[in-house]
Amino acid sequence: MTVIKPSFVIKGALTFVLPRWAFSRSSGGSGSARYCYSVFMRHLVRLNQETGFTVPGTVAELGPGDSLGLGLCALLTGAERYVGLDVVRFADLSGNVQVLDELVSLFQARTPIPDDQEFPRVRPKLDDYAFPSDILDDATLARTLGAERIQALRVKLLGGGGDMITYVAPWYASDQIQAAGVDWIFSQAVLEHVDDLDGAYRAFAAWLKPEGVMSHQIDFKCHNMAKSWNGHWACSDWLWRVVRGRRPYLLNREPVTTHQALLERHGFDVLSIDRALRDDGHGVAVLPARFQGLSNEDIATAGAFVIVRQAGAEHA
């Protein structure tokens, strides 16, 4: 009996006969302002704890999907430019106006970060979910939440001019990011879907300024496709090709050590890797040959929050 749920095998097989638009219509991204606020603030707080970082001039997000809420959070806290990078086009900028208005209210009220009671599966976890007034003080927010700035964002979302928001799809063909021009690159549950991880990290190394930073929450679970949370690692390669089908992305099935090795290959300083471990999945012994080299810790890693800094050296 296959470890993958039959419905996902059938869905994958159908992509070989259905037109592409039939299975590429939504990213499943969240349009909830509170969710976006919670994720963004968690990244910001953890980055600040690790590096003293505050919101910079230019930020780039990999995989915003349907919602640009995380990018709007960055702009509402001081970033001058946000670049959203998707593999296929999902976001409709005008659909984010309501999210913008809701986010403005959350920041104006200095709302505490929505915690595990509201979003129990969201990572990274924090020790304190109070509003980070030490990072976002009243003077900063008075400037970033000014009426003219908010109106400029609304105009941009509705199709007006301005360069504060750039949405690029496909991102890997982009020439809209200046080399060494980005202060912060981040993603939330996206890098597990990227097929060419080496190319992605190479691009990040080229885009980041010297001493620029990245934060990535990576989800190593099976996304409900298997009976066990890590059953995608127990799936044979031939069956996985059926499950993947002709989708533009699914899961790359790479463990956290692959990400760590690529970060080091491309010259990043890895500052922290916070692993979320589980002991209720498959063990290494039942995995196909290609995954036999995984350690017990790798196969138990359900997620990881990674913080790195651009070393400033030349990259291969």
C-alpha positions, 0 to 999 in steps of 0.5 A: 500500500502506498504511503501517499494518499490515493487522492493525490496520486490521482490528482497528479496523474490527471495533470498529464491530461488536463490543461495547465490552467486547470491545476494552476489557479491558486497558490493557497496563500492567506489573505488574512491580514492578522496572519500576514501581520503575525508572520511578518512580525515574527520574522522581524523580531527574530531577525532583530534578536539575532542581528539587531536588524530593523526594516531596511530600504528594499525587501524581497519576498519569495512566493507571496502567492495570492496575498502581498500582505507580508510585503505591505507589512514591510512597507508600513514599517519603513521599507521603501521598496518591496519586490514579490517573486513568484514562479507563476503569477497569482497576485492581483494587486487590487485584491490587496487593498482591503488587506492594506487597510486592515494592516494599517489598523493593526499597526496603528493600534500597536496590536500584539503579535497574534500568538499560538492561540490564534495560529498554533502552526505558524512558525517561528515561535517567539518567547514574547508576543507583545508589540515590539516597540523597541523596534517600531517606536512611535516616531518610526510609525508616525512616519511610515503610517502617514496618510500620504504614504498609505494613500500612495500604497493604495494608488499603487495597488489600484494600478497607479504609478510609483515603484514601491511595489514590484511583483515579478512572475516568473521570478527566475527570469527577472531583471528587475532586481539590482545586483547587491540592491536588496537589504532583506530577503524572506519567505514563509513555507516556500523554499520546500517548493523550489526545484532549483534550490542551488539557483535560488540561493545563487540569485539571493547571493547576487541580490543581497547587499553586503551584510544583507540578511535573509530569514526563511521558514521552511516546512519539511512536512508532506503537506497532507499528501501522505499518511505520515507527516514525513511520508513524502520521503518514504515515497519511491521516485517513480510514484513521486513523479506521478504525484508531481505530474505537470504542476509548476511546483510541488515539494522538492523533498530536500532536507534541512541539511541541503539548505545549509550546504547550499547557503554555505556554498554561496558564501552566506554566514548561517547565524541560526537554524531553529529546527522543529522536531517530531518523533512520530514519523517514518524512520530512516530505515524505511526510506528509499535509497536516495534518502538513506543518507539522512540522519535521524535528526534530518528525518525528524525535522518538520520545519526550520527557521533559518537566519543568514547574513550575506558575507560580502565575499564573491560568490560562485 
